[in-house]
Amino acid sequence: MKKIIDKIADWLLSLNERKDTMNHDYATFMKRGKNGMIVGVIILGTFFAYFSFDLYRNYGKLWLASIPIVAFVIFVLAVLVTDSYKDKLRQRVQNPKMKLVGFNMDFNKHVLLRIYSVLTQYEYLDENLTSFQDFYNVLVLDFEEHDSALHFICTQPQLKYILKKLKQLKNGISYVSFERSEKVYHKGNLISIEVLHKKHDEFPPNYEFEQRVDAAFSFLGDI
């Protein structure tokens, strides 16, 4: 009897792990590029197409049935134009002379791997969305050479403390640098330094967390 119960428990555990993997894979897919927008357009387009078909079936008038399709096309074009406008406006208002091309930290992979290992071990950095190669690319290479980004899943006060330790690795890098890079995400959203400062002041990280992160960076003083 115990073997049967254990077998059922193992099966449920395996099923739960598969469910978590599927949920994570889905979230990763939706966050990649324009996938989220594409899926949304397909779902919304299906609804409008059915609505159009229903109008034609009930009234038999093509011009009436085309109204939902035309409205949908206009809506999609408006969303795409707005998104493109915001992107170009953001690029235009930035001073080209002050453009951030990369963090360009001068450390080899062994050094960064030790930091990465601690951040992922304690689940401050999402290793499923941020591989070590992504971590290396963002901190060392020019941004135009890759599409990598850092995805943190810790609290915002903890993230501010981690960014504090990272910016100390390179002269000239500030909190604003991380925000302007558009390479640092917190739970799926680009970071806001204003929010990080506010959250840190309200709920500063505890001593145990700071000691853990400090230990990950402490060996750099000997290099």
MDAnalysis code that builds the backbone (N, CA, C; Angstrom):
import MDAnalysis as mda
import numpy as np

u = mda.Universe.empty(669, n_residues=223, atom_resindex=np.repeat(np.arange(223), 3), trajectory=True)
u.add_TopologyAttr("name", ["N", "CA", "C"] * 223)
u.add_TopologyAttr("resid", np.arange(1, 224))
u.add_TopologyAttr("resname", ["MET", "LYS", "LYS", "ILE", "ILE", "ASP", "LYS", "ILE", "ALA", "ASP", "TRP", "LEU", "LEU", "SER", "LEU", "ASN", "GLU", "ARG", "LYS", "ASP", "THR", "MET", "ASN", "HIS", "ASP", "TYR", "ALA", "THR", "PHE", "MET", "LYS", "ARG", "GLY", "LYS", "ASN", "GLY", "MET", "ILE", "VAL", "GLY", "VAL", "ILE", "ILE", "LEU", "GLY", "THR", "PHE", "PHE", "ALA", "TYR", "PHE", "SER", "PHE", "ASP", "LEU", "TYR", "ARG", "ASN", "TYR", "GLY", "LYS", "LEU", "TRP", "LEU", "ALA", "SER", "ILE", "PRO", "ILE", "VAL", "ALA", "PHE", "VAL", "ILE", "PHE", "VAL", "LEU", "ALA", "VAL", "LEU", "VAL", "THR", "ASP", "SER", "TYR", "LYS", "ASP", "LYS", "LEU", "ARG", "GLN", "ARG", "VAL", "GLN", "ASN", "PRO", "LYS", "MET", "LYS", "LEU", "VAL", "GLY", "PHE", "ASN", "MET", "ASP", "PHE", "ASN", "LYS", "HIS", "VAL", "LEU", "LEU", "ARG", "ILE", "TYR", "SER", "VAL", "LEU", "THR", "GLN", "TYR", "GLU", "TYR", "LEU", "ASP", "GLU", "ASN", "LEU", "THR", "SER", "PHE", "GLN", "ASP", "PHE", "TYR", "ASN", "VAL", "LEU", "VAL", "LEU", "ASP", "PHE", "GLU", "GLU", "HIS", "ASP", "SER", "ALA", "LEU", "HIS", "PHE", "ILE", "CYS", "THR", "GLN", "PRO", "GLN", "LEU", "LYS", "TYR", "ILE", "LEU", "LYS", "LYS", "LEU", "LYS", "GLN", "LEU", "LYS", "ASN", "GLY", "ILE", "SER", "TYR", "VAL", "SER", "PHE", "GLU", "ARG", "SER", "GLU", "LYS", "VAL", "TYR", "HIS", "LYS", "GLY", "ASN", "LEU", "ILE", "SER", "ILE", "GLU", "VAL", "LEU", "HIS", "LYS", "LYS", "HIS", "ASP", "GLU", "PHE", "PRO", "PRO", "ASN", "TYR", "GLU", "PHE", "GLU", "GLN", "ARG", "VAL", "ASP", "ALA", "ALA", "PHE", "SER", "PHE", "LEU", "GLY", "ASP", "ILE"])
u.atoms.positions = np.array([
    [0.817, -1.207, 0.000],
    [0.000, 0.000, 0.000],
    [0.857, 1.267, 0.000],
    [1.924, 1.235, 0.811],
    [2.805, 2.399, 0.894],
    [3.466, 2.681, -0.455],
    [3.813, 1.609, -1.186],
    [4.444, 1.791, -2.496],
    [3.493, 2.487, -3.471],
    [2.216, 2.116, -3.392],
    [1.223, 2.733, -4.263],
    [1.076, 4.217, -3.936],
    [1.023, 4.524, -2.640],
    [0.903, 5.924, -2.214],
    [2.121, 6.732, -2.653],
    [3.317, 6.147, -2.454],
    [4.544, 6.831, -2.877],
    [4.553, 7.044, -4.380],
    [4.046, 6.059, -5.125],
    [4.011, 6.143, -6.577],
    [3.103, 7.283, -7.025],
    [1.944, 7.382, -6.366],
    [1.012, 8.460, -6.684],
    [1.609, 9.814, -6.335],
    [2.295, 9.886, -5.184],
    [2.932, 11.141, -4.770],
    [4.006, 11.556, -5.766],
    [4.812, 10.584, -6.226],
    [5.844, 10.881, -7.226],
    [5.227, 11.370, -8.523],
    [4.116, 10.742, -8.918],
    [3.450, 11.135, -10.157],
    [2.908, 12.555, -10.050],
    [2.303, 12.892, -8.894],
    [1.777, 14.250, -8.687],
    [2.900, 15.280, -8.670],
    [4.018, 14.911, -8.048],
    [5.161, 15.817, -8.002],
    [5.700, 16.072, -9.401],
    [5.818, 14.996, -10.185],
    [6.296, 15.130, -11.559],
    [5.348, 15.982, -12.391],
    [4.049, 15.793, -12.187],
    [3.050, 16.576, -12.914],
    [3.138, 18.050, -12.559],
    [3.346, 18.330, -11.276],
    [3.459, 19.720, -10.838],
    [4.707, 20.385, -11.408],
    [5.822, 19.649, -11.464],
    [7.050, 20.187, -12.032],
    [6.885, 20.485, -13.524],
    [6.188, 19.591, -14.230],
    [5.949, 19.826, -15.651],
    [5.072, 21.056, -15.861],
    [4.073, 21.222, -14.971],
    [3.203, 22.389, -15.074],
    [3.993, 23.672, -14.867],
    [4.885, 23.707, -13.858],
    [5.705, 24.881, -13.596],
    [6.620, 25.176, -14.781],
    [7.185, 24.115, -15.379],
    [8.053, 24.302, -16.538],
    [7.292, 24.894, -17.710],
    [6.081, 24.379, -17.941],
    [5.260, 24.887, -19.042],
    [4.874, 26.342, -18.813],
    [4.515, 26.686, -17.580],
    [4.149, 28.070, -17.265],
    [5.330, 29.001, -17.472],
    [6.504, 28.549, -17.057],
    [7.690, 29.397, -17.211],
    [8.065, 29.549, -18.677],
    [7.987, 28.445, -19.437],
    [8.301, 28.512, -20.867],
    [7.343, 29.461, -21.580],
    [6.073, 29.426, -21.182],
    [5.082, 30.312, -21.786],
    [5.405, 31.777, -21.467],
    [5.744, 32.057, -20.201],
    [6.065, 33.430, -19.804],
    [7.305, 33.925, -20.536],
    [8.296, 33.057, -20.686],
    [9.516, 33.427, -21.404],
    [9.210, 33.740, -22.853],
    [8.374, 32.908, -23.484],
    [8.004, 33.128, -24.884],
    [7.287, 34.456, -25.062],
    [6.370, 34.773, -24.155],
    [5.583, 35.999, -24.276],
    [6.428, 37.249, -24.092],
    [7.506, 37.147, -23.305],
    [8.356, 38.304, -23.045],
    [9.391, 38.529, -24.135],
    [9.592, 37.531, -25.005],
    [10.628, 37.625, -26.017],
    [10.148, 38.433, -27.217],
    [10.866, 39.518, -27.526],
    [10.565, 40.322, -28.703],
    [9.134, 40.835, -28.707],
    [8.445, 40.650, -29.856],
    [7.067, 41.098, -30.023],
    [6.070, 39.946, -29.880],
    [6.488, 38.836, -29.288],
    [5.616, 37.663, -29.208],
    [4.296, 37.959, -28.494],
    [4.384, 38.719, -27.398],
    [3.174, 39.047, -26.658],
    [2.181, 39.817, -27.511],
    [2.683, 40.790, -28.280],
    [1.820, 41.579, -29.147],
    [1.232, 40.713, -30.260],
    [2.044, 39.817, -30.833],
    [1.576, 38.948, -31.920],
    [0.449, 38.044, -31.441],
    [0.635, 37.436, -30.268],
    [-0.408, 36.561, -29.721],
    [-1.682, 37.348, -29.452],
    [-1.526, 38.562, -28.915],
    [-2.693, 39.399, -28.648],
    [-3.450, 39.749, -29.924],
    [-2.704, 40.066, -30.993],
    [-3.327, 40.395, -32.282],
    [-4.085, 39.195, -32.837],
    [-3.497, 37.997, -32.720],
    [-4.156, 36.784, -33.227],
    [-5.464, 36.515, -32.480],
    [-5.414, 36.609, -31.153],
    [-6.619, 36.344, -30.349],
    [-7.708, 37.371, -30.638],
    [-7.300, 38.668, -30.635],
    [-8.267, 39.728, -30.894],
    [-8.786, 39.654, -32.325],
    [-7.890, 39.302, -33.266],
    [-8.294, 39.183, -34.663],
    [-9.306, 38.075, -34.866],
    [-9.133, 36.967, -34.144],
    [-10.091, 35.859, -34.223],
    [-11.474, 36.300, -33.758],
    [-11.506, 37.084, -32.691],
    [-12.784, 37.581, -32.171],
    [-13.471, 38.482, -33.191],
    [-12.722, 39.422, -33.771],
    [-13.305, 40.331, -34.755],
    [-13.748, 39.592, -36.011],
    [-12.964, 38.576, -36.418],
    [-13.329, 37.796, -37.600],
    [-14.644, 37.053, -37.372],
    [-14.797, 36.472, -36.179],
    [-16.051, 35.765, -35.859],
    [-17.224, 36.738, -35.819],
    [-16.994, 37.917, -35.249],
    [-18.036, 38.939, -35.177],
    [-18.474, 39.351, -36.580],
    [-17.505, 39.513, -37.473],
    [-17.796, 39.877, -38.857],
    [-18.598, 38.785, -39.557],
    [-18.185, 37.525, -39.352],
    [-18.890, 36.397, -39.949],
    [-20.320, 36.309, -39.428],
    [-20.482, 36.565, -38.144],
    [-21.809, 36.501, -37.536],
    [-22.736, 37.567, -38.115],
    [-22.188, 38.772, -38.358],
    [-22.984, 39.834, -38.963],
    [-23.421, 39.457, -40.373],
    [-22.501, 38.877, -41.137],
    [-22.822, 38.495, -42.510],
    [-23.862, 37.370, -42.525],
    [-23.737, 36.424, -41.595],
    [-24.673, 35.306, -41.533],
    [-26.080, 35.773, -41.166],
    [-26.167, 36.779, -40.312],
    [-27.475, 37.236, -39.853],
    [-28.133, 38.241, -40.797],
    [-27.303, 39.081, -41.446],
    [-27.881, 40.151, -42.260],
    [-27.554, 40.013, -43.758],
    [-26.532, 39.238, -44.096],
    [-26.202, 39.006, -45.500],
    [-25.684, 40.225, -46.226],
    [-25.160, 41.187, -45.492],
    [-24.636, 42.409, -46.110],
    [-23.127, 42.475, -45.904],
    [-22.413, 42.474, -47.019],
    [-20.957, 42.443, -46.955],
    [-20.392, 43.709, -46.335],
    [-20.968, 44.867, -46.673],
    [-20.442, 46.124, -46.132],
    [-20.560, 46.174, -44.608],
    [-21.673, 45.613, -44.107],
    [-21.865, 45.581, -42.651],
    [-20.880, 44.626, -41.982],
    [-20.657, 43.473, -42.632],
    [-19.737, 42.487, -42.067],
    [-18.297, 42.963, -42.090],
    [-17.976, 43.893, -43.004],
    [-16.588, 44.372, -43.116],
    [-16.232, 45.404, -42.057],
    [-17.242, 45.960, -41.381],
    [-16.979, 47.011, -40.382],
    [-16.066, 46.525, -39.263],
    [-16.312, 45.352, -38.640],
    [-15.395, 44.891, -37.581],
    [-13.967, 44.670, -38.080],
    [-13.824, 44.156, -39.313],
    [-12.482, 43.923, -39.859],
    [-11.741, 45.231, -40.050],
    [-12.438, 46.229, -40.622],
    [-11.822, 47.547, -40.831],
    [-11.438, 48.187, -39.497],
    [-12.333, 48.063, -38.517],
    [-12.055, 48.628, -37.189],
    [-10.844, 47.956, -36.559],
    [-10.733, 46.634, -36.738],
    [-9.597, 45.900, -36.181],
    [-8.286, 46.336, -36.836],
    [-8.286, 46.468, -38.157],
    [-7.078, 46.894, -38.877],
    [-6.647, 48.281, -38.423],
    [-7.619, 49.191, -38.284],
    [-7.299, 50.549, -37.818],
    [-6.709, 50.516, -36.411],
    [-7.286, 49.685, -35.554],
    [-6.798, 49.560, -34.176],
    [-5.353, 49.060, -34.143],
    [-5.049, 48.004, -34.926],
    [-3.700, 47.443, -34.956],
    [-2.706, 48.471, -35.488],
    [-3.078, 49.180, -36.554],
    [-2.190, 50.211, -37.112],
    [-1.929, 51.309, -36.094],
    [-2.963, 51.686, -35.342],
    [-2.802, 52.737, -34.328],
    [-1.826, 52.297, -33.243],
    [-1.941, 51.036, -32.814],
    [-1.038, 50.507, -31.780],
    [0.396, 50.472, -32.288],
    [0.595, 50.003, -33.525],
    [1.940, 49.911, -34.095],
    [2.560, 51.282, -34.289],
    [1.767, 52.235, -34.774],
    [2.278, 53.602, -34.990],
    [2.637, 54.251, -33.656],
    [1.780, 54.058, -32.644],
    [2.048, 54.629, -31.323],
    [3.330, 54.052, -30.725],
    [3.507, 52.737, -30.854],
    [4.699, 52.078, -30.329],
    [5.952, 52.580, -31.038],
    [5.868, 52.705, -32.358],
    [7.013, 53.198, -33.129],
    [7.315, 54.656, -32.798],
    [6.260, 55.460, -32.611],
    [6.435, 56.877, -32.281],
    [7.153, 57.046, -30.943],
    [6.720, 56.270, -29.940],
    [7.356, 56.360, -28.624],
    [8.824, 55.965, -28.683],
    [9.116, 54.933, -29.481],
    [10.493, 54.474, -29.598],
    [11.368, 55.527, -30.267],
    [10.872, 56.127, -31.356],
    [11.652, 57.157, -32.059],
    [11.789, 58.424, -31.231],
    [10.735, 58.766, -30.487],
    [10.799, 59.946, -29.630],
    [11.834, 59.768, -28.538],
    [11.878, 58.568, -27.957],
    [12.867, 58.289, -26.919],
    [14.283, 58.386, -27.472],
    [14.490, 57.906, -28.694],
    [15.805, 57.970, -29.308],
    [16.197, 59.402, -29.645],
    [15.218, 60.213, -30.050],
    [15.507, 61.582, -30.462],
    [15.873, 62.478, -29.287],
    [15.185, 62.283, -28.154],
    [15.434, 63.168, -27.020],
    [16.754, 62.858, -26.327],
    [17.312, 61.679, -26.589],
    [18.596, 61.353, -25.977],
    [19.724, 62.084, -26.703],
    [20.640, 62.603, -25.926],
    [21.793, 63.288, -26.488],
    [22.747, 62.257, -27.082],
    [23.011, 62.288, -28.417],
    [23.897, 61.297, -29.029],
    [25.266, 61.230, -28.375],
    [25.759, 62.368, -27.888],
    [27.078, 62.382, -27.268],
    [27.072, 61.642, -25.932],
    [25.873, 61.508, -25.343],
    [25.778, 60.854, -24.047],
    [25.223, 59.440, -24.171],
    [25.133, 58.946, -25.394],
    [24.546, 57.629, -25.611],
    [25.364, 56.558, -24.893],
    [24.662, 55.704, -24.168],
    [25.314, 54.628, -23.430],
    [25.483, 53.431, -24.359],
    [26.713, 53.082, -24.662],
    [26.966, 52.001, -25.621],
    [27.239, 50.677, -24.930],
    [27.516, 50.724, -23.624],
    [27.790, 49.487, -22.897],
    [28.389, 49.792, -21.535],
    [28.356, 48.796, -20.643],
    [28.985, 48.960, -19.331],
    [30.480, 48.691, -19.411],
    [30.869, 47.776, -20.317],
    [32.284, 47.493, -20.612],
    [33.129, 47.251, -19.361],
    [32.638, 46.389, -18.487],
    [33.402, 46.037, -17.291],
    [34.561, 45.121, -17.658],
    [35.713, 45.421, -17.136],
    [36.935, 44.712, -17.519],
    [37.193, 43.534, -16.583],
    [36.350, 42.497, -16.689],
    [36.528, 41.289, -15.894],
    [36.390, 40.071, -16.798],
    [37.149, 39.040, -16.489],
    [37.027, 37.828, -17.286],
    [35.817, 37.008, -16.846],
    [35.545, 35.937, -17.577],
    [34.346, 35.143, -17.317],
    [34.398, 34.453, -15.953],
    [35.579, 34.090, -15.492],
    [35.689, 33.410, -14.200],
    [35.208, 34.317, -13.075],
    [35.570, 35.589, -13.152],
    [35.177, 36.541, -12.115],
    [33.665, 36.748, -12.123],
    [33.118, 36.986, -13.315],
    [31.685, 37.236, -13.419],
    [30.861, 35.984, -13.117],
    [31.435, 34.816, -13.395],
    [30.720, 33.578, -13.121],
    [30.485, 33.399, -11.625],
    [31.449, 33.806, -10.827],
    [31.290, 33.685, -9.369],
    [30.149, 34.573, -8.874],
    [30.073, 35.790, -9.409],
    [28.988, 36.695, -9.027],
    [27.653, 36.146, -9.516],
    [27.637, 35.706, -10.772],
    [26.411, 35.157, -11.366],
    [25.901, 33.953, -10.570],
    [26.806, 33.113, -10.147],
    [26.422, 31.897, -9.423],
    [25.705, 32.232, -8.124],
    [26.187, 33.234, -7.409],
    [25.539, 33.627, -6.155],
    [24.165, 34.240, -6.429],
    [24.082, 35.104, -7.436],
    [22.816, 35.774, -7.738],
    [21.738, 34.783, -8.163],
    [22.131, 33.746, -8.877],
    [21.143, 32.741, -9.314],
    [20.887, 31.699, -8.228],
    [21.907, 31.383, -7.456],
    [21.745, 30.385, -6.392],
    [20.658, 30.801, -5.406],
    [20.641, 32.080, -5.061],
    [19.660, 32.576, -4.100],
    [18.437, 33.188, -4.790],
    [18.329, 32.973, -6.096],
    [17.182, 33.397, -6.896],
    [16.953, 34.907, -6.838],
    [18.044, 35.654, -6.904],
    [17.936, 37.099, -7.084],
    [17.859, 37.419, -8.581],
    [18.529, 36.597, -9.377],
    [18.552, 36.738, -10.827],
    [17.908, 35.494, -11.434],
    [17.012, 35.695, -12.397],
    [16.300, 34.569, -13.015],
    [17.217, 33.890, -14.030],
    [17.744, 32.712, -13.671],
    [18.687, 32.035, -14.561],
    [17.997, 31.443, -15.781],
    [16.672, 31.315, -15.766],
    [15.961, 30.814, -16.934],
    [15.832, 31.884, -18.014],
    [15.731, 33.146, -17.599],
    [15.662, 34.245, -18.552],
    [17.017, 34.892, -18.781],
    [17.936, 34.687, -17.847],
    [19.270, 35.289, -17.947],
    [20.328, 34.209, -17.780],
    [20.875, 33.748, -18.884],
    [21.962, 32.770, -18.822],
    [23.242, 33.479, -18.420],
    [24.274, 32.691, -18.110],
    [25.546, 33.343, -17.784],
    [26.064, 34.127, -18.979],
    [25.850, 33.608, -20.190],
    [26.304, 34.330, -21.383],
    [25.607, 35.677, -21.495],
    [24.307, 35.729, -21.145],
    [23.584, 37.003, -21.126],
    [24.208, 37.950, -20.103],
    [24.502, 37.417, -18.925],
    [25.102, 38.211, -17.846],
    [26.427, 38.804, -18.305],
    [27.241, 37.975, -18.931],
    [28.542, 38.417, -19.443],
    [28.358, 39.458, -20.550],
    [27.454, 39.177, -21.481],
    [27.250, 40.090, -22.614],
    [26.871, 41.488, -22.149],
    [25.918, 41.575, -21.225],
    [25.420, 42.876, -20.773],
    [26.508, 43.671, -20.056],
    [27.285, 43.007, -19.216],
    [28.264, 43.728, -18.399],
    [29.582, 44.004, -19.121],
    [29.904, 43.239, -20.143],
    [31.216, 43.366, -20.774],
    [31.158, 43.925, -22.198],
    [30.210, 43.480, -23.006],
    [30.182, 43.833, -24.430],
    [29.371, 45.095, -24.703],
    [29.586, 45.677, -25.894],
    [28.745, 46.787, -26.345],
    [27.330, 46.273, -26.569],
    [26.348, 47.109, -26.287],
    [24.952, 46.686, -26.385],
    [24.567, 46.288, -27.809],
    [25.166, 46.939, -28.800],
    [24.806, 46.651, -30.197],
    [25.287, 45.273, -30.644],
    [26.110, 44.620, -29.851],
    [26.642, 43.316, -30.230],
    [25.754, 42.158, -29.778],
    [24.672, 42.437, -29.024],
    [23.849, 41.349, -28.504],
    [22.465, 41.862, -28.145],
    [21.561, 40.922, -27.871],
    [20.198, 41.240, -27.438],
    [19.948, 40.770, -26.008],
    [21.004, 40.520, -25.262],
    [20.884, 40.001, -23.906],
    [20.343, 41.065, -22.946],
    [19.772, 40.588, -21.845],
    [19.282, 41.484, -20.798],
    [19.368, 40.756, -19.460],
    [19.295, 41.527, -18.375],
    [19.326, 40.961, -17.026],
    [17.910, 40.986, -16.456],
    [17.431, 39.822, -16.020],
    [16.084, 39.721, -15.469],
    [16.179, 39.344, -13.985],
    [15.917, 40.321, -13.118],
    [15.996, 40.093, -11.671],
    [14.619, 39.747, -11.127],
    [14.596, 38.868, -10.118],
    [13.339, 38.459, -9.490],
    [13.371, 38.664, -7.973],
    [14.353, 39.378, -7.488],
    [14.432, 39.704, -6.061],
    [13.508, 40.898, -5.793],
    [13.509, 41.397, -4.560],
    [12.732, 42.600, -4.266],
    [13.463, 43.815, -4.846],
    [12.739, 44.915, -4.995],
    [13.363, 46.116, -5.558],
    [14.442, 46.698, -4.643],
    [14.239, 46.713, -3.313],
    [15.330, 47.163, -2.449],
    [16.581, 46.294, -2.592],
    [16.384, 44.983, -2.714],
    [17.526, 44.090, -2.921],
    [18.201, 44.374, -4.258],
    [17.401, 44.643, -5.285],
    [17.965, 44.941, -6.603],
    [18.813, 46.204, -6.557],
    [18.350, 47.220, -5.853],
    [19.139, 48.449, -5.753],
    [20.496, 48.166, -5.112],
    [20.506, 47.311, -4.097],
    [21.767, 46.990, -3.424],
    [22.696, 46.231, -4.375],
    [22.132, 45.309, -5.173],
    [22.947, 44.562, -6.132],
    [23.517, 45.496, -7.193],
    [22.704, 46.431, -7.680],
    [23.180, 47.396, -8.667],
    [24.263, 48.305, -8.071],
    [24.122, 48.589, -6.790],
    [25.155, 49.381, -6.115],
    [26.503, 48.660, -6.173],
    [26.481, 47.351, -5.923],
    [27.719, 46.577, -5.966],
    [28.257, 46.485, -7.392],
    [27.365, 46.351, -8.366],
    [27.803, 46.249, -9.766],
    [28.400, 47.561, -10.267],
    [27.783, 48.677, -9.918],
    [28.286, 49.956, -10.429],
    [29.640, 50.318, -9.836],
    [29.965, 49.717, -8.696],
    [31.277, 49.963, -8.094],
    [32.403, 49.254, -8.854],
    [32.023, 48.373, -9.775],
    [33.027, 47.642, -10.540],
    [33.588, 48.459, -11.697],
    [32.941, 49.576, -12.030],
    [33.378, 50.370, -13.185],
    [33.166, 51.847, -12.912],
    [34.209, 52.637, -13.025],
    [34.084, 54.078, -12.843],
    [33.183, 54.668, -13.926],
    [32.324, 55.599, -13.527],
    [31.459, 56.272, -14.491],
    [30.076, 55.664, -14.602],
    [29.875, 54.474, -14.048],
    [28.555, 53.844, -14.091],
    [27.758, 54.274, -12.863],
    [26.515, 54.674, -13.090],
    [25.635, 55.100, -12.002],
    [24.334, 54.305, -12.067],
    [23.452, 54.555, -11.120],
    [22.145, 53.910, -11.160],
    [21.407, 54.283, -12.446],
    [21.555, 55.552, -12.847],
    [20.895, 56.024, -14.064],
    [21.406, 55.257, -15.282],
    [22.673, 54.861, -15.253],
    [23.237, 54.094, -16.367],
    [22.467, 52.799, -16.573],
    [22.132, 52.133, -15.488],
    [21.387, 50.879, -15.593],
    [19.989, 51.119, -16.161],
    [19.375, 52.215, -15.758],
    [18.037, 52.527, -16.271],
    [18.097, 52.872, -17.760],
    [19.045, 53.717, -18.154],
    [19.151, 54.153, -19.548],
    [19.576, 53.025, -20.474],
    [20.232, 52.023, -19.949],
    [20.698, 50.925, -20.797],
    [19.537, 50.119, -21.379],
    [18.399, 50.120, -20.669],
    [17.234, 49.300, -21.053],
    [17.627, 47.831, -21.171],
    [18.561, 47.436, -20.318],
    [19.023, 46.048, -20.282],
    [18.744, 45.381, -18.936],
    [18.122, 46.114, -18.028],
    [17.892, 45.582, -16.686],
    [16.386, 45.560, -16.402],
    [15.872, 44.362, -16.131],
    [14.446, 44.175, -15.880],
    [14.218, 43.680, -14.449],
    [13.090, 44.101, -13.899],
    [12.673, 43.575, -12.597],
    [11.301, 42.954, -12.757],
    [11.257, 41.627, -12.685],
    [10.012, 40.871, -12.825],
    [9.244, 41.261, -14.076],
    [9.986, 41.341, -15.187],
    [9.367, 41.566, -16.497],
    [9.280, 43.002, -16.936],
    [9.609, 43.960, -16.062],
    [9.516, 45.377, -16.411],
    [10.883, 46.049, -16.325],
    [11.138, 46.980, -17.252],
    [12.371, 47.755, -17.172],
    [12.402, 48.518, -15.851],
    [13.566, 48.599, -15.256],
    [13.667, 49.221, -13.937],
    [13.472, 50.730, -14.002],
    [13.004, 51.282, -12.908],
    [12.913, 52.721, -12.711],
    [13.729, 53.058, -11.473],
    [14.745, 53.853, -11.648],
    [15.623, 54.187, -10.517],
    [14.850, 54.931, -9.436],
    [13.907, 55.768, -9.854],
    [13.106, 56.503, -8.874],
    [12.344, 55.532, -7.968],
    [11.768, 54.497, -8.572],
    [11.024, 53.502, -7.800],
    [11.970, 52.696, -6.913],
    [13.143, 52.337, -7.451],
    [14.117, 51.569, -6.662],
    [14.529, 52.340, -5.411],
    [14.816, 53.632, -5.570],
    [15.212, 54.460, -4.427],
    [14.086, 54.521, -3.391],
    [12.860, 54.721, -3.889],
    [11.710, 54.848, -2.989],
    [11.479, 53.559, -2.205],
    [11.497, 52.421, -2.914],
    [11.274, 51.136, -2.259],
    [12.397, 50.812, -1.272],
    [13.627, 51.180, -1.641],
    [14.761, 50.908, -0.758],
    [14.635, 51.699, 0.538],
    [14.184, 52.942, 0.423],
    [14.025, 53.774, 1.624],
    [12.904, 53.237, 2.516],
    [11.861, 52.693, 1.896],
    [10.723, 52.186, 2.676],
    [11.017, 50.821, 3.306],
    [11.676, 49.938, 2.523],
    [11.927, 48.568, 3.002],
    [13.369, 48.158, 2.699],
    [14.327, 48.705, 3.429],
    [15.735, 48.360, 3.156],
    [15.993, 46.872, 3.354],
    [16.892, 46.285, 2.536],
    [17.198, 44.850, 2.680],
    [17.824, 44.547, 4.028],
    [17.644, 43.322, 4.486],
    [18.148, 42.968, 5.809],
    [19.648, 42.677, 5.785],
    [20.202, 42.533, 6.962],
    [21.644, 42.348, 7.132],
    [22.119, 41.045, 6.485],
    [21.324, 39.988, 6.628],
    [21.708, 38.694, 6.060],
    [21.875, 38.774, 4.545],
    [20.942, 39.468, 3.887],
    [21.033, 39.630, 2.436],
    [22.288, 40.411, 2.048],
    [22.539, 41.522, 2.733],
    [23.698, 42.353, 2.407],
    [25.000, 41.577, 2.590],
    [25.092, 40.792, 3.654],
    [26.285, 39.993, 3.892],
    [26.486, 38.959, 2.787],
    [25.400, 38.367, 2.321],
    [25.467, 37.358, 1.274],
    [25.974, 37.967, -0.037],
    [25.454, 39.139, -0.390],
    [25.868, 39.808, -1.622],
    [27.292, 40.352, -1.487],
    [27.599, 40.900, -0.323],
    [28.955, 41.409, -0.100],
    [29.987, 40.303, -0.275],
    [29.654, 39.100, 0.189],
    [30.588, 37.980, 0.081],
    [30.847, 37.621, -1.383],
    [29.839, 37.801, -2.229],
    [29.994, 37.477, -3.643],
    [30.955, 38.440, -4.340],
    [31.062, 39.662, -3.806],
    [31.916, 40.670, -4.438],
    [33.218, 40.892, -3.680],
    [33.350, 40.361, -2.490],
    [34.498, 40.671, -1.634],
    [35.831, 40.254, -2.221],
    [35.854, 39.147, -2.971],
    [37.111, 38.645, -3.504],
    [37.696, 39.535, -4.574],
    [36.909, 40.485, -5.110],
    [37.400, 41.349, -6.185],
    [38.506, 42.278, -5.694],
    [38.525, 42.537, -4.407],
    [39.575, 43.412, -3.890],
    [40.945, 42.796, -3.972],
    [41.010, 41.471, -4.148],
    [42.296, 40.800, -4.222],
    [42.774, 40.595, -5.649],
    [41.952, 41.020, -6.641],
    [42.319, 40.787, -8.036],
    [43.070, 41.970, -8.617],
])
